[in-house]
């Protein structure tokens, strides 16, 4: 294996520290002068177009030391960390600490295409300005997806981390922590999408040679979002298994960013399936964001030859050979209502001896896949100071059906008679892996009644499993809404996770950073939200725009979240 990377220069001082009064003479302090913006609006597409409103022009204030975690002062000079070009060790500050002592820290996911195929930050100037704004708003850190298809895209065992080392250096320079996602999945629906990131090209070529590397449903449709878990231990990727390929990727990541781990990179989330979630691709991820019909969410993915071989072996062990030829008979397809099928209806075969056998096998393989990745991640990141995360999908459709058909197809054996989330909780607790779950911003009232959906009850069940197994939680929003109703729901669900005797940490990840976040109508609302989530002071970051110069000012306010 070889890794193409250049560690950041030793002159880059990481700005994360405990920010206490006795650290005024810290050698890691930077000097800040507002940078001059380029005249082209394209250079800062997230910030520049949205800050020209006259209402945001106001006099500059001295930034209170305890209000802003990135210790900048207007009299200090500042330069962005240069692109990594020379070797050297990273000299970091003291270990990172929470920006406030209570509440939930807030992270923001950067755009998926922040680093392009050439190993460069797509828009360096805009990214730097955006990270400064997030830091001044009190955001704890950013979430960065490290795409397998970009880093190891050209050849197996050849890793190009250059753009990501620059991005992590930039985040640390602005006093932001980083949650790194090991993204072993596809992003986007098809080539030509505005943001399309596939699996590595060499993996796709192997899939063309061996189609059963991909998941398949009973109609022969194959999903190339993520390699089938039936291949976990089969050396089909140029002599390596998929688990070995994931392990080598994470090991190269650890070695490349060893100077950042535990200092800037404080969390690592392990991708375990489509969209990085521990699940089967029962529906394409892009459709899962907003399905046109709930019927299309209930298709089992067990028809590649390796999955079928596993099924046959299990049926032979119990002497039921006739059960080993595929998924359940009478399960719905995209054109059927699951309540009208032989398998998923209330008195369907999901609760028969056969149904219980199949669902235990189907969900058990998914848990085994998750366990393999947990074991690998624990071994690789042992003693690095990072917290490991895994993500569970928000499958809340058909929640009020007895069979919970959508969850069953995704691999979650959660029905009216079986709890599918406690086994996951036990697994993650065993390996000390924290849980990430989404739909913190959703309400039952947002859903159509005909799908019998309940994002609120789904989240309560998942949170209950996390609390039962003493797991740390990280919540996410489903939509990019920044209206008061959605943000209030996030705060309400965060209290659900933190009330009572539950003492494990809670964080929230806003998905994702774009120009709408910095809109003059949305930005004040977002900064108030960050304050209330962290129980911090009534600090609000605002952005000025004068003579093409960007100023970051702060004002105190007693305004409540409305």
VOGU-3710 file (C-alpha; in Angstrom, 3 decimals, decimal comma):
1> xxxxxxxxxx> 0,000/0,000/0,000  1,054/3,564/-0,539  -0,399/6,816/0,636  -0,121/10,102/-1,209  -0,303/12,820/1,398  1,609/15,706/2,839  1,210/16,305/6,573  0,565/19,941/7,464  3,541/22,196/8,176  4,718/22,437/11,731
11> xxxxxxxxxx> 3,994/26,144/11,703  0,263/25,503/11,685  -0,886/25,906/15,275  -4,176/24,322/16,132  -6,572/26,763/17,735  -8,511/24,317/19,888  -7,741/24,739/23,569  -9,478/25,125/26,881  -9,862/28,862/26,420  -9,354/29,709/30,073
21> xxxxxxxxxx> -8,031/33,011/31,353  -4,671/31,559/32,314  -3,894/30,755/28,685  -3,602/34,318/27,403  0,071/33,770/26,676  -0,478/30,477/24,847  1,957/30,012/21,932  -0,922/28,665/19,858  -2,769/31,956/19,655  -3,240/33,304/16,125
31> xxxxxxxxxx> -3,681/36,858/15,013  -6,764/37,765/13,058  -7,283/40,425/10,436  -10,437/40,321/8,318  -9,404/38,938/4,912  -10,151/40,849/1,747  -12,718/39,029/-0,373  -12,333/38,457/-4,089  -14,574/40,498/-6,320  -16,066/37,399/-7,939
41> xxxxxxxxxx> -19,128/36,143/-6,106  -18,201/32,621/-7,124  -15,254/32,665/-4,768  -17,511/32,665/-1,703  -20,756/31,175/-2,828  -21,874/30,275/0,696  -21,187/33,634/2,347  -20,727/36,434/-0,140  -24,175/36,589/-1,791  -26,006/36,625/1,492
51> xxxxxxxxxx> -24,208/39,305/3,425  -24,918/42,323/1,282  -28,094/43,206/3,161  -27,835/46,733/4,669  -29,506/45,429/7,822  -26,359/43,497/8,688  -24,098/46,550/8,594  -23,346/47,714/12,095  -20,406/48,964/14,122  -17,776/46,532/15,239
61> xxxxxxxxxx> -17,663/45,291/18,823  -14,850/43,738/20,784  -15,500/40,012/20,814  -16,026/38,790/24,405  -13,387/36,236/25,269  -15,763/33,679/26,725  -18,387/34,185/24,058  -16,246/33,088/21,150  -14,354/29,855/21,199  -11,968/30,817/18,370
71> xxxxxxxxxx> -9,851/33,345/20,175  -9,530/36,030/17,542  -9,219/39,735/18,241  -9,633/42,470/15,611  -6,106/43,731/16,126  -4,533/40,393/15,347  -3,236/39,370/11,948  -4,345/36,124/10,390  -3,530/33,900/7,470  -5,270/30,747/6,335
81> xxxxxxxxxx> -3,199/27,607/6,745  -1,427/27,083/3,430  -2,064/23,938/1,411  0,007/21,053/2,734  3,191/20,900/0,737  5,944/19,875/3,131  6,418/17,193/5,699  6,551/17,692/9,424  4,742/16,951/12,615  1,581/18,647/13,698
91> xxxxxxxxxx> 1,996/20,790/16,798  -1,379/20,970/18,474  -2,662/22,784/21,512  -4,067/21,208/24,633  -6,758/18,527/24,279  -10,085/19,897/23,054  -12,884/20,663/25,454  -16,558/21,417/25,150  -17,369/25,010/24,198  -19,814/25,107/27,082
101> xxxxxxxxxx> -20,195/22,944/30,135  -23,802/21,958/29,590  -26,209/21,047/26,856  -25,459/19,590/23,453  -22,576/20,639/21,260  -23,481/21,473/17,656  -21,600/20,281/14,586  -22,225/21,201/10,943  -21,608/18,875/7,992  -19,603/20,457/5,185
111> xxxxxxxxxx> -20,688/19,941/1,551  -20,128/16,415/0,274  -17,948/17,687/-2,588  -15,757/19,907/-0,407  -12,758/17,935/-1,671  -12,750/17,073/-5,361  -11,254/14,224/-7,325  -7,990/16,112/-7,811  -7,258/16,154/-4,101  -8,018/19,853/-3,656
121> xxxxxxxxxx> -10,549/21,795/-1,619  -13,215/22,758/-4,134  -13,510/26,387/-3,045  -10,853/27,218/-0,507  -11,715/30,862/0,059  -15,417/30,206/0,590  -14,667/27,276/2,870  -12,341/29,334/5,032  -14,893/32,152/5,370  -17,618/29,651/6,241
131> xxxxxxxxxx> -15,548/27,930/8,921  -14,762/31,282/10,517  -18,443/32,106/10,662  -19,322/28,755/12,229  -16,590/29,126/14,842  -17,761/32,595/15,827  -21,337/31,331/16,134  -20,216/28,868/18,802  -20,380/25,726/16,666  -18,290/22,946/18,186
141> xxxxxxxxxx> -16,979/21,476/14,966  -17,611/20,221/11,460  -18,415/16,799/10,042  -16,302/15,790/7,048  -16,962/12,783/4,832  -13,751/11,092/3,699  -14,935/9,444/0,507  -13,490/6,064/-0,411  -14,206/6,857/-4,067  -12,003/9,969/-3,900
151> xxxxxxxxxx> -9,171/8,907/-1,609  -8,614/5,420/-3,086  -10,334/6,068/-6,368  -7,535/5,356/-8,831  -5,995/2,086/-7,694  -6,278/-0,313/-4,759  -3,963/0,581/-1,885  -3,101/4,035/-3,268  -4,502/6,780/-1,046  -4,609/10,495/-1,815
161> xxxxxxxxxx> -5,435/12,453/1,353  -4,106/15,844/0,227  -7,351/17,790/0,077  -8,533/16,362/3,366  -5,318/17,236/5,214  -5,832/20,825/4,055  -9,461/20,814/5,165  -8,715/19,352/8,605  -5,851/21,828/9,068  -8,175/24,675/8,156
171> xxxxxxxxxx> -10,849/23,514/10,602  -8,361/23,172/13,441  -6,884/26,544/12,562  -10,287/28,116/13,149  -10,765/26,330/16,453  -13,214/23,723/15,168  -13,193/20,035/15,945  -13,749/17,462/13,218  -15,903/14,352/13,113  -14,503/12,220/10,303
181> xxxxxxxxxx> -16,886/9,912/8,454  -15,341/6,898/6,775  -17,626/7,046/3,728  -17,537/3,683/1,953  -20,743/4,366/0,039  -21,970/6,204/-3,029  -23,339/9,756/-2,950  -25,941/10,916/-5,460  -28,301/8,929/-7,635  -26,425/8,712/-10,942
191> xxxxxxxxxx> -23,483/10,147/-12,916  -24,246/13,695/-13,976  -25,779/14,715/-10,660  -24,501/18,075/-9,358  -22,771/16,137/-6,601  -21,926/12,588/-7,674  -19,392/10,450/-5,804  -19,272/6,776/-6,703  -17,405/3,859/-5,229  -13,774/3,700/-6,441
201> xxxxxxxxxx> -13,507/3,117/-10,182  -11,520/-0,065/-9,690  -14,292/-1,415/-7,411  -16,933/-0,668/-10,041  -14,835/-2,536/-12,609  -14,701/-5,522/-10,277  -18,485/-5,282/-9,907  -18,824/-5,447/-13,675  -16,775/-8,650/-13,664  -18,510/-10,084/-10,597
211> xxxxxxxxxx> -22,059/-8,633/-10,358  -22,695/-10,389/-7,044  -20,461/-7,879/-5,309  -23,593/-5,714/-5,405  -26,851/-6,236/-3,540  -29,749/-7,620/-5,581  -33,517/-7,771/-5,063  -35,929/-10,396/-6,378  -36,358/-8,453/-9,627  -32,639/-8,646/-10,406
221> xxxxxxxxxx> -32,067/-4,945/-9,792  -28,620/-4,343/-8,365  -27,541/-1,588/-6,016  -24,002/-0,244/-6,329  -24,322/2,140/-3,406  -22,376/-0,188/-1,135  -20,713/-3,578/-1,464  -22,951/-6,467/-0,419  -22,226/-7,704/3,098  -22,309/-11,211/1,627
231> xxxxxxxxxx> -18,771/-10,445/0,381  -17,398/-9,332/3,750  -14,822/-12,129/3,926  -14,427/-13,039/0,249  -11,210/-11,850/-1,495  -13,010/-10,403/-4,514  -11,377/-6,947/-4,522  -7,993/-7,572/-6,140  -7,203/-10,250/-3,555  -8,755/-8,427/-0,606
241> xxxxxxxxxx> -12,167/-8,774/1,001  -14,319/-5,688/1,482  -13,641/-5,723/5,234  -9,898/-5,812/4,511  -10,273/-2,909/2,071  -12,176/-0,878/4,687  -9,550/-1,774/7,300  -6,661/-0,673/5,074  -8,466/2,608/4,344  -8,999/3,350/8,048
251> xxxxxxxxxx> -5,438/2,353/8,887  -4,074/4,722/6,243  -6,369/7,451/7,607  -5,067/6,879/11,125  -1,436/7,017/10,036  -1,963/10,102/7,882  -3,837/12,112/10,521  -2,092/10,773/13,621  -1,067/14,299/14,653  -4,716/15,420/14,568
261> xxxxxxxxxx> -6,374/12,457/16,275  -7,705/13,337/19,703  -6,834/17,009/19,169  -8,721/18,227/16,122  -10,271/14,972/14,905  -12,108/13,902/18,044  -14,697/11,540/16,527  -14,684/8,962/13,742  -17,938/7,647/12,293  -17,693/4,299/10,502
271> xxxxxxxxxx> -19,727/3,882/7,339  -21,598/0,571/7,544  -23,942/0,613/4,574  -25,809/2,814/2,083  -25,660/6,489/3,129  -23,166/5,366/5,780  -25,965/3,716/7,781  -26,121/0,185/9,139  -28,891/-1,108/6,844  -29,663/-2,854/3,579
281> xxxxxxxxxx> -30,411/-0,769/0,463  -34,112/-1,653/0,610  -34,681/1,583/-1,276  -32,160/3,802/-3,132  -30,840/6,421/-0,716  -31,897/9,306/-2,934  -35,490/7,991/-2,959  -35,300/7,387/0,769  -34,865/11,111/1,254  -38,364/11,669/-0,068
291> xxxxxxxxxx> -40,061/8,532/-1,431  -42,833/9,077/-3,933  -44,677/6,150/-2,402  -44,080/4,240/0,812  -44,617/0,952/-1,071  -41,138/1,131/-2,582  -39,458/0,895/0,818  -40,207/-2,778/1,460  -38,008/-4,791/-0,917  -35,634/-7,369/0,574
301> xxxxxxxxxx> -32,024/-7,372/-0,628  -30,886/-10,978/-0,334  -30,677/-12,296/-3,896  -26,988/-12,044/-4,734  -25,409/-15,472/-4,815  -23,382/-14,998/-1,635  -26,417/-14,024/0,431  -28,379/-16,939/-1,028  -25,525/-19,317/-0,190  -25,652/-18,157/3,419
311> xxxxxxxxxx> -29,437/-18,598/3,505  -29,217/-22,132/2,095  -26,593/-23,112/4,632  -28,817/-21,942/7,473  -31,887/-23,731/6,146  -29,918/-26,968/5,793  -28,857/-26,695/9,419  -32,502/-26,823/10,502  -33,611/-29,268/7,826  -35,838/-26,836/5,932
321> xxxxxxxxxx> -34,235/-26,863/2,486  -37,300/-25,343/0,820  -36,751/-22,087/2,700  -33,369/-21,483/1,103  -34,291/-20,274/-2,373  -34,805/-16,565/-1,748  -36,687/-13,977/0,234  -40,197/-14,318/1,622  -42,947/-15,356/-0,729  -45,686/-12,744/-0,877
331> xxxxxxxxxx> -43,522/-9,818/0,235  -44,498/-6,570/-1,440  -42,902/-5,016/-4,495  -42,845/-1,312/-5,443  -46,353/-1,567/-6,929  -48,051/-3,148/-3,910  -49,335/-1,860/-0,614  -47,554/-3,957/2,041  -50,788/-4,203/4,038  -52,268/-6,192/1,173
341> xxxxxxxxxx> -49,482/-8,757/0,890  -49,295/-12,251/2,325  -46,105/-11,539/4,229  -46,511/-8,029/5,688  -50,222/-7,807/6,470  -51,329/-7,965/10,105  -51,922/-11,734/10,050  -49,161/-12,338/7,500  -46,374/-14,886/7,545  -43,874/-12,432/9,058
351> xxxxxxxxxx> -44,992/-13,800/12,444  -44,914/-17,472/11,396  -42,133/-19,963/12,137  -40,748/-19,345/8,647  -41,053/-15,572/8,948  -39,217/-15,484/12,261  -36,457/-17,712/10,879  -35,937/-15,560/7,800  -36,032/-12,239/9,643  -33,613/-13,449/12,309
361> xxxxxxxxxx> -31,198/-14,586/9,573  -31,612/-11,370/7,546  -31,177/-9,002/10,506  -28,494/-11,225/12,044  -26,264/-10,874/8,988  -26,591/-7,097/9,216  -25,599/-7,132/12,892  -22,665/-9,405/12,077  -21,525/-6,931/9,404  -21,743/-4,119/11,946
371> xxxxxxxxxx> -19,817/-6,155/14,504  -16,998/-6,856/12,060  -16,604/-3,135/11,391  -16,811/-2,274/15,105  -14,060/-4,781/15,874  -11,848/-3,418/13,108  -12,436/0,229/14,090  -11,745/-0,454/17,769  -8,492/-2,156/16,911  -7,309/0,547/14,515
381> xxxxxxxxxx> -8,236/3,580/16,625  -7,250/2,127/19,996  -5,450/4,719/22,169  -5,845/7,495/19,588  -8,249/9,539/21,737  -11,137/9,509/19,253  -14,702/8,423/19,900  -16,186/5,909/17,451  -19,691/6,439/16,020  -22,059/4,343/13,939
391> xxxxxxxxxx> -25,266/5,519/12,295  -28,711/3,912/12,265  -31,133/4,810/9,473  -34,390/6,670/10,037  -36,832/4,008/8,804  -40,086/5,304/10,275  -42,483/4,444/7,460  -45,163/1,820/8,254  -44,293/2,225/11,933  -47,930/1,713/12,958
401> xxxxxxxxxx> -48,217/-1,545/10,998  -47,831/-4,666/13,129  -45,054/-5,912/10,873  -43,189/-2,567/10,488  -42,569/-3,625/6,900  -40,086/-0,884/5,932  -37,880/-1,624/8,923  -37,896/-5,365/8,192  -36,703/-4,807/4,613  -33,927/-2,494/5,858
411> xxxxxxxxxx> -32,704/-5,237/8,209  -34,231/-4,010/11,476  -36,227/-6,848/13,035  -38,555/-4,453/14,790  -42,222/-5,500/14,920  -45,062/-5,374/17,392  -43,620/-8,561/18,931  -39,877/-7,985/18,489  -37,576/-5,095/19,428  -35,060/-4,536/16,655
421> xxxxxxxxxx> -33,028/-1,774/18,300  -31,927/-3,381/21,559  -29,663/-5,848/19,678  -28,021/-2,861/17,986  -27,689/-1,128/21,334  -26,033/-4,208/22,830  -23,645/-4,425/19,879  -22,563/-0,797/20,057  -22,314/-0,906/23,848  -20,072/-3,976/23,689
431> xxxxxxxxxx> -17,583/-2,136/21,490  -18,081/1,283/23,112  -19,436/2,763/19,883  -21,676/5,840/20,090  -24,945/6,057/18,184  -25,865/8,576/15,504  -29,524/8,873/14,526  -31,454/11,306/12,378  -34,937/12,870/12,032  -34,519/14,996/15,182
441> xxxxxxxxxx> -36,367/17,773/13,334  -39,368/15,727/12,179  -42,913/15,515/13,514  -45,676/13,032/12,876  -47,819/15,872/11,558  -45,411/16,211/8,600  -46,206/12,709/7,343  -49,033/11,329/5,230  -51,382/9,139/7,234  -51,693/6,486/4,547
451> xxxxxxxxxx> -48,088/5,382/5,125  -48,720/4,902/8,860  -45,446/6,664/9,572  -44,197/8,004/12,877  -40,779/9,649/13,008  -41,428/10,695/16,613  -42,213/7,207/17,926  -39,348/5,752/15,901  -36,935/8,214/17,499  -38,298/7,531/20,985
461> xxxxxxxxxx> -37,708/3,815/20,495  -34,165/4,364/19,289  -33,366/6,782/22,105  -34,790/4,300/24,613  -32,443/1,602/23,301  -29,492/4,010/23,552  -30,361/4,879/27,135  -30,863/1,237/28,094  -27,350/0,449/26,859  -25,733/3,679/28,065
471> xxxxxxxxxx> -24,735/4,942/24,617  -23,666/8,465/23,770  -25,938/10,008/21,152  -25,540/12,298/18,193  -28,697/13,600/16,549  -29,150/14,856/13,009  -31,791/16,734/11,068  -33,475/15,081/8,101  -34,302/18,144/6,022  -32,327/21,354/5,655
481> xxxxxxxxxx> -35,165/23,385/7,133  -34,199/26,289/9,364  -37,688/27,421/10,316  -38,559/27,860/13,978  -40,825/24,834/14,064  -38,106/22,430/12,920  -35,466/23,879/15,242  -37,820/23,784/18,217  -38,438/20,106/17,476  -34,683/19,470/17,538
491> xxxxxxxxxx> -34,435/21,160/20,935  -37,408/19,180/22,230  -35,922/15,862/21,084  -32,551/16,814/22,535  -34,206/17,264/25,914  -35,795/13,843/25,470  -32,285/12,422/25,111  -30,764/14,313/28,033  -33,480/14,406/30,703  -33,419/12,235/33,788
501> xxxxxxxxxx> -30,451/10,207/34,988  -29,035/9,716/31,503  -25,563/11,205/31,763  -23,887/10,268/28,491  -22,952/13,025/26,093  -25,296/14,379/23,441  -24,368/16,297/20,318  -26,253/17,486/17,271  -25,078/17,571/13,671  -26,743/20,014/11,291
511> xxxxxxxxxx> -26,790/18,557/7,746  -25,504/20,408/5,838  -23,658/23,688/5,259  -24,818/25,567/2,157  -25,688/29,098/1,070  -29,131/28,834/2,692  -27,556/28,457/6,134  -25,862/31,849/5,795  -28,938/33,565/4,413  -29,534/36,789/6,453
521> xxxxxxxxxx> -32,920/35,410/7,505  -31,581/31,997/8,534  -28,221/32,866/10,058  -29,512/34,750/13,145  -32,016/31,954/13,730  -29,259/29,347/13,503  -26,955/31,174/15,930  -29,797/31,454/18,457  -30,376/27,735/18,012  -26,693/26,983/18,701
531> xxxxxxxxxx> -26,851/29,091/21,866  -29,912/27,347/23,165  -28,609/23,874/22,372  -25,360/24,558/24,223  -26,975/26,533/27,071  -24,302/29,111/26,427  -24,308/32,883/26,763  -26,569/35,004/24,610  -23,900/35,518/22,019  -24,867/35,961/18,404
541> xxxxxxxxxx> -22,436/36,079/15,531  -23,169/38,459/12,715  -21,294/39,116/9,539  -20,513/42,534/8,112  -19,827/43,371/4,500  -18,005/46,644/3,830  -15,680/47,626/0,960  -15,291/43,979/-0,022  -13,956/43,247/3,476  -15,448/40,676/5,765
551> xxxxxxxxxx> -15,773/41,490/9,430  -16,941/39,246/12,209  -18,659/41,068/15,012  -20,558/40,015/18,064  -23,438/41,556/19,934  -25,081/40,518/23,156  -28,778/39,856/23,113  -31,387/38,555/25,499  -33,603/37,424/22,684  -35,168/34,001/23,270
561> xx> -35,521/31,313/20,650  -38,714/32,015/18,737
//
